[in-house]
């Protein structure tokens, strides 16, 4: 039996959620600057590490996305 790479699985699920956010929920193209996605993923990883919870939950990710936008607005 092979070992499961939990980080890779987490990132894959996060990537799916991110794609669905733009394509299905807000019905627009995702930002073209790859740094936006990279920074959002880092933001989510940091928050998950703070609470030591790596489960992908739709409501939590939606809240984190709103928090991330607030974070960007502070710049």
Buried (B, 14 or more C-beta within 10 A) or exposed (E): EEEEEEEEEBBEBBEEBBEEBEEEEEEEEBEEEEEBBEBBBEBBBEBBEEEEEBEBEEEBBEEBBEEBEEEEEEE
